Amino acid sequence: MKQIKQQKRGIRMNKACGKQHPAWTPECRASDSVEGERGQPGDAAKTRIRRSSSLAPMCLALIAAMGVGAHAGEALASTGGELCSPGTQGDLEVEFINNSSQPVSFHWMQFDCTEGGGPVLAPGQRETGISHPGHIFRVRGAGEQTLRHFVVSDDTLAFVVDDALIAHVAEQGEPYTEGICSPRTEGRFKVEFVNLLNEPVSMQWIGFDCQVNVLRKIPAKGRTEETTYPGHVFRFVDSTGRQLRSVDVASDELIYLISEH
């Protein structure tokens, strides 16, 4: 009876899937359709994924023209800078769509605020799945840079990534979700930022309203000085927009090194 019910729902179970393997593990992704549990303590929420090899260009053009995913469902960080999916009820079918020229990956932000699994899509691919209201997905580009965060809602059921979004992140940097703003302080002093990398990095100031302000590029193996105030927040991103370091400056530490780690 159980097998017949699954066939009626159009779900093909992979024997490797289930409690031992989340829906997006390689074992589960081997089948066209999978159903697996997103295991969390005290939670039995399930995720179902259906995979499609590509999206017709006409459909992609229609979705892009409608602006789906361009401004919808952006996640906001808590005061601690954490992004966590809530334990909500109610199934919603969502689409993950890669309309860009590079591979991207979607990651479910789990109940404990850690980054979980999700679909990995080549250019032109899409997947559909069942999620829940308020659940958050982080999307990463080919360079592992965070492109944005999407929040599932009745109004946000298609998560679209395109080259315009990737270019915007390369210019402005990853979405700033740390929840720390520069304070209005006194006592001006000068600090020095040293780029140890073999590539330029973008220097940014996090304003009083937590907005990102792009200041300038620091050349490869170069350095720059900045007159600032105690507690002001600066961050540094690479050419893809990936954040390398974020610091809140102090008058007793006047030199800050920028590297991969």
FIFIVO-928212 format. One line per 10 residues: number of its first residue (from 1); their letters; for each residue x, y, z of N, C-alpha, C. Coordinates in pm, 1 decimal. Layout:
! residues N
NUM = a = X:Y:Z:X:Y:Z:X:Y:Z | ...
This chain:
! residues 261
1 = mkqikqqkrg = 83.2:-120.1:0.0:0.0:0.0:0.0:86.7:125.1:0.0 | 193.7:121.0:77.4:281.8:237.0:84.3:345.9:265.0:-50.4 | 385.4:154.5:-122.9:448.4:171.7:-251.7:350.5:229.7:-352.9 | 225.9:186.6:-349.1:124.5:238.2:-440.3:100.6:385.5:-415.1 | 94.2:426.6:-288.4:72.1:566.9:-252.3:183.2:654.3:-305.8 | 309.6:606.8:-298.2:421.6:685.1:-348.7:413.3:701.3:-499.1 | 369.1:596.4:-570.5:358.2:606.9:-714.1:252.0:707.5:-754.2 | 141.0:713.5:-678.9:36.0:809.1:-708.6:85.7:952.0:-690.2 | 174.3:973.0:-596.9:227.3:1106.8:-572.5:336.5:1142.4:-671.9 | 377.0:1046.5:-757.0:480.2:1075.4:-856.1:618.5:1084.3:-795.4
11 = irmnkacgkq = 642.7:1018.1:-682.3:772.1:1022.4:-615.5:840.9:888.1:-632.6 | 961.2:889.5:-689.3:1039.4:768.0:-699.0:1141.3:768.1:-587.6 | 1133.0:671.1:-500.5:1223.6:665.9:-386.2:1355.2:601.5:-426.6 | 1464.7:656.9:-381.5:1595.7:598.1:-396.2:1625.8:523.4:-266.2 | 1670.0:399.4:-276.0:1691.0:319.2:-155.7:1795.2:379.3:-63.7 | 1886.1:457.3:-118.7:1990.5:518.0:-35.1:1938.4:636.5:43.3 | 1818.8:686.6:6.7:1764.8:805.0:71.5:1684.2:767.3:194.7 | 1648.9:869.6:268.5:1572.1:847.1:389.9:1639.2:913.5:506.0 | 1626.6:852.4:621.9:1681.3:915.3:741.8:1833.3:921.5:739.5 | 1897.5:826.4:666.3:2043.1:824.8:666.3:2103.4:929.6:573.4
21 = hpawtpecra = 2028.7:969.8:472.0:2081.8:1063.2:373.5:1981.9:1173.9:347.2 | 2018.5:1299.8:371.7:1930.5:1411.9:335.7:1902.6:1413.0:185.9 | 1800.5:1488.0:148.1:1752.0:1483.4:10.2:1855.0:1528.2:-91.9 | 1952.7:1610.2:-50.8:2044.2:1665.5:-150.5:2181.1:1598.5:-150.2 | 2196.0:1485.5:-84.1:2323.4:1415.3:-88.9:2339.8:1349.2:-224.8 | 2464.2:1315.3:-265.0:2484.8:1251.8:-395.7:2405.7:1122.0:-410.6 | 2389.2:1046.4:-300.9:2315.4:921.4:-310.3:2171.4:945.9:-354.6 | 2111.5:1051.4:-300.0:1972.5:1080.4:-332.5:1958.7:1147.5:-467.6 | 2056.2:1225.5:-507.5:2046.0:1300.8:-632.4:2058.9:1210.8:-754.0 | 2089.7:1081.6:-732.1:2103.0:990.4:-845.1:1969.3:962.7:-912.7
31 = sdsvegergq = 1858.9:981.6:-840.9:1727.9:957.3:-899.8:1666.4:1087.1:-947.1 | 1569.0:1076.2:-1037.1:1502.3:1195.6:-1089.2:1425.1:1267.4:-981.1 | 1364.9:1190.1:-888.4:1286.1:1248.4:-781.2:1322.9:1179.4:-652.4 | 1339.4:1255.9:-547.8:1376.5:1197.1:-420.7:1288.9:1252.7:-313.0 | 1277.5:1176.1:-206.6:1211.8:1226.3:-87.6:1295.4:1182.7:29.8 | 1339.2:1277.6:111.2:1422.6:1243.6:224.4:1392.5:1333.9:339.4 | 1436.6:1297.5:456.9:1410.6:1378.8:574.4:1524.1:1474.5:598.2 | 1488.7:1598.2:631.4:1587.8:1694.7:677.4:1594.5:1679.0:827.7 | 1683.5:1592.8:872.9:1682.0:1556.3:1013.6:1720.0:1669.8:1105.4 | 1632.1:1702.7:1197.5:1659.8:1798.1:1303.5:1600.4:1741.8:1430.4
41 = pgdaaktrir = 1661.7:1765.2:1545.5:1608.5:1713.3:1670.7:1462.8:1754.7:1690.6 | 1378.3:1655.8:1711.0:1238.6:1682.9:1740.1:1159.4:1730.0:1620.3 | 1213.0:1712.3:1497.9:1143.1:1760.8:1380.1:1140.0:1652.2:1275.2 | 1026.8:1640.4:1207.8:1013.1:1539.0:1104.5:979.9:1600.6:970.0 | 1018.9:1726.5:950.9:989.0:1794.9:825.4:1062.2:1726.8:710.8 | 992.3:1707.1:598.7:1050.0:1640.5:483.5:1069.8:1737.8:369.5 | 1165.5:1705.1:284.5:1191.5:1785.4:166.9:1183.4:1695.0:45.5 | 1110.1:1737.5:-56.2:1099.7:1661.1:-180.0:1156.4:1744.6:-292.9 | 1236.2:1681.1:-376.3:1300.2:1751.8:-486.5:1271.3:1679.0:-616.3 | 1234.0:1754.2:-719.2:1221.6:1701.6:-855.1:1319.7:1777.2:-942.0
51 = rssslapmcl = 1394.6:1706.0:-1022.2:1501.8:1767.4:-1100.0:1464.0:1776.0:-1247.0 | 1500.9:1887.0:-1308.1:1482.3:1906.2:-1451.8:1615.4:1944.4:-1512.0 | 1647.7:1889.2:-1628.0:1780.3:1911.2:-1685.5:1801.9:2053.6:-1730.9 | 1698.0:2119.5:-1780.1:1713.5:2257.0:-1826.6:1579.2:2325.8:-1826.7 | 1585.1:2458.3:-1838.9:1463.8:2538.2:-1844.7:1455.6:2599.8:-1982.9 | 1340.7:2587.7:-2047.4:1325.3:2641.2:-2182.2:1356.7:2789.0:-2182.4 | 1429.1:2838.1:-2284.7:1465.3:2981.0:-2288.6:1344.5:3072.6:-2278.9 | 1232.3:3034.6:-2340.0:1114.7:3120.6:-2333.0:1065.3:3134.8:-2190.4 | 1067.8:3022.9:-2115.0:1025.3:3028.3:-1975.2:1119.7:3115.9:-1894.5 | 1250.0:3101.2:-1917.7:1346.8:3183.5:-1845.7:1325.7:3331.0:-1876.0
61 = aliaamgvga = 1300.2:3362.8:-2002.5:1279.3:3502.3:-2038.7:1155.7:3558.4:-1971.0 | 1051.0:3476.5:-1961.9:927.4:3521.4:-1897.8:949.9:3547.6:-1750.0 | 1020.9:3456.2:-1684.5:1047.6:3473.1:-1541.6:1133.8:3596.4:-1518.2 | 1236.1:3616.6:-1602.1:1322.6:3734.1:-1585.8:1243.7:3862.4:-1607.3 | 1154.3:3862.0:-1706.1:1075.1:3982.4:-1733.6:982.4:4015.7:-1618.8 | 933.2:3911.8:-1550.8:844.7:3932.9:-1436.6:921.2:3981.3:-1314.9 | 1055.4:3963.3:-1315.8:1135.9:4008.2:-1203.1:1129.6:3914.4:-1084.6 | 1090.8:3789.6:-1107.7:1079.7:3695.0:-997.3:1216.9:3670.3:-938.8 | 1231.4:3690.4:-809.7:1357.2:3665.6:-741.3:1452.1:3783.4:-744.4 | 1425.4:3884.3:-823.1:1518.5:3996.3:-832.3:1515.4:4082.0:-707.8
71 = hagealastg = 1397.6:4101.6:-649.7:1387.0:4183.6:-529.5:1306.5:4112.4:-420.8 | 1273.6:3988.3:-442.4:1178.7:3921.3:-353.0:1248.9:3842.9:-244.2 | 1188.8:3841.1:-127.2:1225.6:3747.6:-23.1:1367.6:3755.6:26.1 | 1424.9:3870.5:38.7:1561.3:3881.5:90.7:1559.1:3861.4:241.3 | 1649.0:3774.8:290.6:1653.9:3744.6:433.0:1722.4:3856.1:510.0 | 1675.6:3880.3:629.4:1737.9:3976.6:718.7:1799.5:3903.1:836.2 | 1918.7:3945.4:877.1:1986.7:3880.2:987.2:1925.7:3922.1:1119.5 | 1938.8:3834.5:1217.4:1901.0:3870.3:1352.4:2005.2:3964.7:1409.2 | 1983.6:4013.2:1530.7:2079.4:4106.3:1591.0:2215.9:4041.6:1608.0 | 2219.0:3909.3:1616.2:2346.0:3839.5:1626.4:2407.6:3807.6:1492.0
81 = gelcspgtqg = 2342.6:3850.9:1383.8:2396.6:3825.8:1251.6:2370.9:3686.0:1200.3 | 2280.8:3611.2:1263.6:2255.9:3473.7:1223.3:2131.2:3464.8:1136.8 | 2132.9:3369.4:1043.0:2018.9:3343.2:956.9:1971.7:3201.6:982.9 | 1852.1:3187.4:1035.0:1799.9:3056.8:1074.0:1661.0:3037.1:1014.5 | 1632.6:2917.1:965.0:1497.6:2884.8:920.8:1410.9:2854.2:1041.8 | 1287.3:2904.7:1044.9:1197.5:2877.8:1157.4:1128.2:2742.9:1142.2 | 1079.7:2689.0:1252.2:1006.9:2563.1:1249.7:861.1:2584.1:1215.8 | 832.5:2617.1:1089.6:696.8:2648.9:1047.1:629.8:2528.5:982.7 | 498.5:2537.0:966.9:419.4:2432.3:905.4:364.1:2481.9:772.7 | 319.4:2388.5:688.4:258.9:2422.4:561.0:356.9:2405.2:446.5
91 = dlevefinns = 320.1:2322.7:349.3:406.8:2295.9:235.4:388.8:2400.0:126.0 | 501.2:2443.0:68.3:500.7:2532.6:-47.0:599.1:2478.2:-150.0 | 555.9:2469.1:-274.4:645.8:2423.7:-379.5:727.8:2542.2:-429.7 | 859.6:2525.2:-430.9:949.9:2631.7:-473.6:1034.0:2583.1:-590.8 | 1083.6:2677.9:-669.6:1172.0:2649.5:-781.7:1307.3:2715.8:-759.0 | 1413.3:2640.7:-782.8:1549.4:2692.1:-781.4:1594.2:2700.8:-927.3 | 1624.1:2819.3:-976.4:1649.4:2840.9:-1119.0:1784.4:2909.9:-1137.0 | 1870.2:2848.3:-1217.0:1999.0:2907.7:-1249.5:1994.1:2962.1:-1391.8 | 1976.6:3090.3:-1404.9:1972.9:3157.5:-1534.5:2103.6:3231.2:-1560.4 | 2210.6:3186.4:-1493.8:2341.6:3250.6:-1510.4:2431.4:3164.3:-1596.9
101 = sqpvsfhwmq = 2552.2:3212.4:-1620.1:2648.0:3140.5:-1704.6:2748.7:3059.8:-1623.0 | 2723.5:3043.3:-1493.2:2814.0:2965.3:-1409.4:2734.3:2877.2:-1313.9 | 2795.8:2770.1:-1262.5:2724.7:2684.6:-1166.2:2695.7:2761.6:-1037.9 | 2583.8:2731.1:-975.6:2548.8:2790.4:-847.4:2495.3:2680.1:-756.2 | 2499.9:2705.1:-627.9:2448.3:2608.4:-531.3:2357.5:2679.0:-431.6 | 2249.3:2610.8:-393.9:2155.1:2661.9:-295.4:2172.3:2581.8:-166.8 | 2167.3:2650.7:-53.2:2190.4:2585.8:75.9:2080.1:2626.7:173.4 | 2012.7:2526.6:228.7:1908.9:2552.9:327.9:1973.5:2595.0:458.8 | 1932.1:2710.2:513.6:1980.6:2754.4:643.5:1899.3:2681.9:750.3 | 1966.1:2596.1:825.3:1898.8:2505.1:915.1:1846.9:2576.2:1040.9
111 = fdctegggpv = 1773.3:2500.1:1123.0:1712.5:2558.0:1242.3:1817.8:2607.2:1340.8 | 1937.5:2547.8:1337.0:2044.0:2590.8:1427.7:2134.5:2694.9:1362.6 | 2091.3:2752.7:1250.0:2160.4:2860.6:1178.8:2283.7:2814.7:1102.3 | 2306.6:2684.8:1093.8:2417.5:2635.4:1013.5:2371.5:2612.8:869.9 | 2466.9:2610.7:778.9:2437.1:2595.8:637.1:2423.4:2448.6:601.6 | 2308.4:2412.5:546.9:2283.1:2274.3:508.7:2296.9:2253.2:359.4 | 2240.8:2143.2:312.2:2251.2:2106.3:172.2:2145.1:2172.7:87.3 | 2153.3:2147.3:-42.2:2059.0:2203.4:-137.2:2101.2:2170.2:-277.9 | 2020.9:2209.8:-376.7:2052.6:2176.9:-514.8:2176.6:2249.6:-566.9 | 2254.1:2179.3:-646.7:2366.9:2237.8:-719.3:2328.6:2236.8:-866.3
121 = lapgqretgi = 2322.3:2354.9:-929.1:2268.1:2366.6:-1063.9:2371.7:2419.3:-1162.5 | 2380.3:2353.7:-1275.4:2460.6:2403.4:-1387.4:2383.5:2515.2:-1456.9 | 2449.5:2593.4:-1540.9:2377.3:2698.4:-1614.4:2256.7:2641.8:-1689.0 | 2141.7:2709.6:-1674.4:2020.8:2668.0:-1743.6:1940.0:2561.1:-1673.7 | 1987.3:2512.4:-1560.0:1914.6:2407.5:-1488.7:1820.6:2464.9:-1384.0 | 1726.1:2383.2:-1341.7:1635.1:2419.2:-1233.8:1595.6:2293.5:-1158.2 | 1549.1:2310.7:-1036.9:1490.1:2203.6:-958.2:1369.3:2259.1:-884.9 | 1273.9:2173.0:-858.3:1160.1:2211.4:-776.2:1159.0:2125.7:-651.8 | 1105.9:2179.4:-545.0:1099.6:2105.7:-420.1:994.6:2162.3:-328.2 | 970.7:2093.4:-218.2:874.2:2136.5:-118.4:948.4:2195.1:0.5
131 = shpghifrvr = 912.9:2317.3:39.1:970.8:2382.0:155.6:857.7:2435.4:242.6 | 891.2:2527.4:333.7:793.7:2576.0:430.8:807.3:2727.2:447.6 | 700.7:2795.9:482.7:704.9:2942.7:494.9:815.9:2989.5:589.1 | 889.2:3090.7:545.2:994.4:3148.0:627.7:1128.5:3078.5:618.4 | 1133.9:2963.3:552.7:1262.4:2894.8:540.6:1356.0:2974.5:450.3 | 1484.1:2971.6:484.1:1584.1:3055.5:418.7:1680.8:2968.4:339.7 | 1712.2:3013.2:218.5:1811.5:2946.3:135.4:1919.9:3046.5:97.2 | 2043.5:3005.7:116.5:2159.2:3084.7:73.3:2204.4:3031.6:-61.8 | 2234.3:3121.1:-154.8:2283.3:3078.8:-285.4:2427.0:3126.3:-301.1 | 2512.3:3035.4:-347.4:2654.4:3064.0:-365.6:2692.4:3052.2:-513.0
141 = gageqtlrhf = 2788.2:3135.6:-555.3:2839.2:3130.7:-690.8:2951.9:3030.5:-704.5 | 3012.7:3028.2:-823.4:3119.0:2931.6:-851.3:3240.6:2953.1:-762.6 | 3261.2:3077.0:-716.2:3373.5:3105.7:-627.8:3339.4:3093.3:-481.1 | 3225.5:3029.4:-450.4:3175.8:3011.9:-314.2:3130.7:3142.3:-250.8 | 3124.5:3250.6:-328.6:3074.6:3376.5:-274.0:2923.0:3367.5:-253.4 | 2874.1:3427.0:-145.1:2730.4:3433.4:-122.5:2669.2:3536.6:-215.8 | 2570.3:3494.2:-293.5:2506.2:3585.3:-388.0:2386.8:3654.9:-324.6 | 2305.9:3582.8:-250.1:2197.3:3642.4:-174.8:2129.3:3535.1:-91.8 | 2030.4:3576.6:-13.2:1949.0:3485.1:66.3:1803.3:3502.5:25.7 | 1736.2:3390.8:7.3:1594.8:3391.7:-28.2:1511.9:3337.0:87.4
151 = vvsddtlafv = 1393.9:3394.1:105.2:1301.6:3348.0:208.6:1174.6:3295.8:141.5 | 1135.4:3174.8:175.7:1016.4:3113.5:117.6:891.3:3182.6:170.5 | 801.5:3220.0:80.4:672.5:3276.3:117.7:575.1:3253.0:4.4 | 448.1:3284.0:27.8:348.2:3270.2:-78.2:383.0:3357.0:-198.4 | 454.3:3468.0:-175.7:490.7:3560.7:-282.4:627.9:3531.5:-342.0 | 703.6:3442.2:-280.1:839.5:3413.1:-325.7:855.1:3262.7:-339.1 | 823.6:3211.9:-456.0:826.9:3068.1:-480.4:924.5:3031.0:-591.5 | 989.5:3130.1:-652.8:1091.5:3105.8:-754.6:1217.5:3181.1:-716.1 | 1327.5:3108.3:-698.8:1455.1:3167.7:-661.0:1544.7:3168.2:-785.3 | 1562.3:3286.1:-844.7:1630.4:3298.4:-972.9:1766.4:3364.4:-954.6
161 = vddaliahva = 1868.4:3303.4:-1013.6:2003.5:3359.8:-1015.7:2039.3:3389.2:-1160.6 | 2090.2:3509.4:-1186.8:2133.2:3544.4:-1322.0:2267.3:3616.0:-1316.7 | 2321.9:3646.4:-1434.4:2453.4:3709.7:-1441.2:2453.0:3850.7:-1383.2 | 2338.5:3918.3:-1389.9:2330.6:4053.4:-1333.0:2351.2:4049.0:-1181.9 | 2294.5:3949.7:-1116.0:2313.2:3935.0:-971.6:2458.6:3905.1:-939.3 | 2520.5:3816.4:-1015.8:2660.7:3780.9:-992.0:2750.6:3902.7:-1011.0 | 2723.5:3982.5:-1113.3:2803.0:4103.7:-1137.8:2783.2:4205.7:-1026.2 | 2661.0:4217.3:-976.2:2633.4:4311.1:-866.6:2711.7:4272.5:-741.3 | 2715.4:4143.1:-710.3:2789.0:4097.5:-592.1:2938.9:4119.0:-611.3 | 2988.5:4097.5:-732.7:3131.1:4120.8:-758.8:3168.1:4266.8:-736.5
171 = eqgepytegi = 3074.9:4356.9:-762.9:3101.3:4499.8:-746.2:3079.2:4547.0:-603.1 | 2971.8:4499.8:-541.5:2933.0:4549.0:-409.4:2973.1:4457.3:-294.1 | 3005.1:4332.3:-324.1:3037.3:4237.3:-219.4:2917.3:4155.6:-178.2 | 2943.0:4051.2:-102.1:2837.0:3964.2:-52.6:2737.2:4042.6:32.3 | 2613.2:3992.8:41.6:2518.8:4056.6:134.1:2577.6:4060.9:274.5 | 2566.7:4175.9:337.1:2622.9:4192.8:471.4:2518.1:4150.4:573.0 | 2543.7:4041.5:643.8:2445.0:3986.0:736.5:2496.9:3974.4:880.2 | 2610.3:4038.5:909.2:2667.8:4022.9:1042.9:2594.8:4104.7:1147.9 | 2513.2:4200.8:1105.9:2431.9:4275.9:1199.9:2508.9:4373.8:1286.3 | 2631.9:4408.8:1248.0:2713.5:4502.5:1325.0:2733.2:4629.1:1242.5
181 = csprtegrfk = 2691.5:4743.8:1295.1:2704.5:4872.0:1225.5:2816.7:4954.0:1290.1 | 2869.6:5048.4:1214.3:2966.2:5141.7:1272.2:2894.6:5234.2:1370.3 | 2948.1:5248.1:1491.8:2885.1:5336.6:1590.5:2928.8:5482.0:1571.0 | 2851.2:5573.9:1625.5:2887.9:5716.3:1623.0:2976.1:5743.9:1744.6 | 3106.9:5742.5:1722.0:3202.7:5758.9:1831.4:3293.2:5878.6:1804.6 | 3372.4:5912.9:1905.0:3468.5:6022.8:1894.0:3609.1:5969.3:1918.8 | 3707.6:6051.8:1885.6:3846.5:6011.9:1905.6:3908.8:5961.5:1777.7 | 3928.0:6047.7:1681.0:3977.3:6008.6:1548.8:4121.4:5959.1:1556.6 | 4152.1:5857.0:1477.2:4289.1:5805.6:1467.5:4307.6:5743.2:1329.0 | 4430.9:5705.0:1297.7:4463.2:5653.3:1165.0:4503.0:5506.3:1174.7
191 = vefvnllnep = 4449.9:5424.7:1082.5:4485.9:5282.5:1077.1:4540.4:5251.1:938.1 | 4606.6:5135.4:928.2:4662.5:5090.8:801.2:4611.0:4950.4:771.4 | 4565.9:4929.6:648.6:4520.6:4798.4:602.4:4619.9:4747.1:499.1 | 4669.1:4624.5:519.1:4773.0:4566.2:434.3:4716.2:4445.7:361.2 | 4720.1:4447.8:228.9:4671.6:4338.4:145.2:4785.5:4240.9:118.4 | 4776.6:4121.1:173.3:4880.3:4019.8:154.8:4856.5:3931.6:33.1 | 4746.5:3952.7:-36.6:4709.2:3865.9:-148.3:4773.5:3911.4:-278.7 | 4772.9:3820.6:-375.5:4825.4:3851.1:-508.3:4717.1:3904.6:-601.4 | 4614.1:3960.2:-546.7:4506.8:4020.0:-624.7:4451.7:4139.9:-548.3 | 4392.8:4236.1:-618.1:4334.3:4351.1:-549.4:4215.2:4307.9:-463.7
201 = vsmqwigfdc = 4188.4:4385.1:-360.4:4069.6:4361.5:-278.7:3992.6:4493.1:-266.8 | 3862.9:4481.4:-250.1:3778.1:4599.4:-234.8:3762.3:4630.6:-86.9 | 3784.8:4756.1:-51.0:3771.6:4802.2:86.5:3635.8:4869.9:103.4 | 3561.2:4830.0:205.6:3425.8:4880.4:226.8:3407.3:4923.9:371.7 | 3325.3:5025.5:389.7:3289.9:5073.4:523.6:3144.0:5042.0:549.6 | 3115.9:4983.0:666.7:2978.6:4953.7:706.4:2926.5:5074.3:782.9 | 2827.1:5140.8:727.7:2780.1:5267.3:781.8:2701.5:5255.4:910.6 | 2655.5:5369.4:960.1:2577.5:5373.3:1084.1:2446.0:5297.0:1069.7 | 2398.3:5283.9:946.3:2273.7:5212.3:918.6:2297.8:5069.4:871.1 | 2421.6:5020.0:885.9:2462.2:4884.4:844.9:2466.5:4866.8:693.2
211 = qvnvlrkipa = 2459.2:4975.9:617.4:2469.1:4966.6:472.6:2615.7:4961.4:429.6 | 2640.7:4888.7:319.9:2776.1:4873.9:268.0:2811.7:4993.7:180.6 | 2926.6:5055.1:207.9:2977.4:5167.3:128.9:3113.4:5128.8:71.3 | 3121.0:5118.2:-61.4:3246.6:5081.6:-127.0:3339.5:5202.0:-125.9 | 3459.7:5184.5:-71.9:3554.7:5295.0:-61.2:3655.1:5295.4:-176.2 | 3736.7:5192.0:-186.8:3839.4:5188.9:-290.6:3900.3:5049.2:-298.1 | 3983.3:5030.4:-400.4:4057.1:4906.2:-418.4:4195.1:4918.7:-353.3 | 4237.3:4810.9:-288.8:4375.5:4802.6:-240.3:4449.9:4710.4:-335.9 | 4556.5:4756.7:-401.2:4626.5:4673.5:-500.2:4683.7:4546.5:-438.1 | 4712.9:4449.6:-523.3:4780.0:4327.7:-477.8:4909.4:4363.7:-406.6
221 = kgrteettyp = 4929.6:4306.2:-290.3:5047.6:4331.3:-206.9:5060.0:4478.9:-168.4 | 4950.7:4550.6:-174.2:4952.7:4692.5:-142.3:4898.2:4722.6:-4.3 | 4892.9:4850.3:27.9:4844.1:4893.9:157.9:4778.1:5029.8:144.6 | 4692.7:5061.3:242.7:4626.0:5190.4:240.8:4602.3:5236.2:383.6 | 4597.5:5368.2:402.5:4569.1:5424.5:534.0:4429.0:5484.1:535.4 | 4368.0:5483.8:652.9:4232.6:5538.0:667.3:4220.9:5608.0:802.5 | 4169.4:5730.0:800.8:4138.7:5800.6:925.2:3997.5:5762.4:966.9 | 3982.7:5714.4:1089.7:3855.3:5657.0:1131.1:3830.9:5682.6:1279.0 | 3733.0:5611.4:1335.4:3692.4:5631.0:1474.7:3676.4:5494.4:1541.7 | 3683.0:5488.7:1675.3:3674.7:5360.6:1746.0:3546.3:5284.1:1712.5
231 = ghvfrfvdst = 3564.0:5155.1:1684.9:3449.9:5068.4:1660.7:3396.7:5068.4:1519.8 | 3448.5:5155.9:1434.0:3399.0:5157.2:1296.2:3433.2:5024.9:1227.2 | 3340.3:4980.7:1141.2:3350.1:4848.3:1081.5:3391.2:4859.7:934.5 | 3494.2:4785.0:898.7:3539.9:4776.3:760.3:3540.5:4629.0:719.2 | 3512.5:4606.5:592.1:3526.9:4470.4:541.9:3596.4:4473.4:407.0 | 3650.9:4357.7:368.7:3732.9:4347.2:248.7:3686.7:4225.1:170.4 | 3663.9:4243.6:40.4:3611.9:4136.7:-44.6:3700.6:4119.8:-166.8 | 3699.7:3998.7:-223.0:3781.3:3971.8:-341.6:3704.4:4007.5:-468.8 | 3759.6:3969.0:-583.8:3701.8:4010.5:-711.9:3565.8:3947.1:-739.4 | 3532.9:3837.8:-670.0:3400.9:3776.5:-686.6:3298.4:3834.6:-590.0
241 = grqlrsvdva = 3345.7:3913.7:-493.2:3257.6:3967.6:-390.8:3263.4:3889.8:-261.0 | 3341.3:3781.6:-257.5:3351.3:3699.5:-136.4:3421.4:3776.8:-25.3 | 3360.8:3776.3:92.2:3419.1:3849.1:204.7:3541.6:3776.2:257.3 | 3652.9:3851.1:268.0:3777.6:3795.9:319.4:3794.3:3823.3:467.7 | 3755.2:3943.9:508.8:3771.2:3981.1:649.1:3680.3:4097.8:682.1 | 3633.8:4099.6:805.2:3556.9:4211.8:857.4:3616.7:4248.6:992.2 | 3643.9:4378.5:1013.1:3706.6:4421.2:1138.5:3635.7:4544.1:1193.0 | 3627.3:4553.3:1323.8:3588.9:4678.9:1388.1:3714.8:4732.7:1454.3 | 3759.0:4848.3:1410.5:3891.0:4898.2:1444.9:3895.6:4951.3:1588.1 | 4014.7:4949.2:1643.1:4039.5:5000.9:1777.9:4169.4:5079.7:1777.5
251 = sdeliylise = 4178.3:5177.6:1863.9:4294.1:5267.4:1865.3:4420.9:5199.1:1914.9 | 4406.7:5081.6:1976.9:4526.0:5011.1:2023.8:4573.0:4905.4:1922.9 | 4509.1:4899.4:1806.0:4552.3:4809.5:1698.3:4544.6:4889.2:1568.1 | 4660.5:4929.3:1518.1:4663.6:5026.3:1408.7:4697.1:4965.2:1273.2 | 4730.2:4835.1:1267.8:4761.5:4767.6:1142.0:4677.1:4640.8:1131.6 | 4609.3:4624.1:1018.0:4522.5:4508.5:995.6:4564.6:4440.1:865.8 | 4584.1:4307.7:872.2:4629.6:4229.3:758.3:4510.7:4162.0:690.8 | 4513.9:4160.5:558.5:4406.7:4100.1:480.2:4463.9:3980.9:405.1 | 4408.5:3863.5:431.2:4455.3:3742.1:364.9:4336.9:3648.2:345.3 | 4365.2:3529.4:295.7:4258.6:3431.1:273.8:4202.6:3378.9:404.8
261 = h = 4281.5:3383.1:509.8:4238.3:3324.2:637.3:4235.3:3432.7:745.1
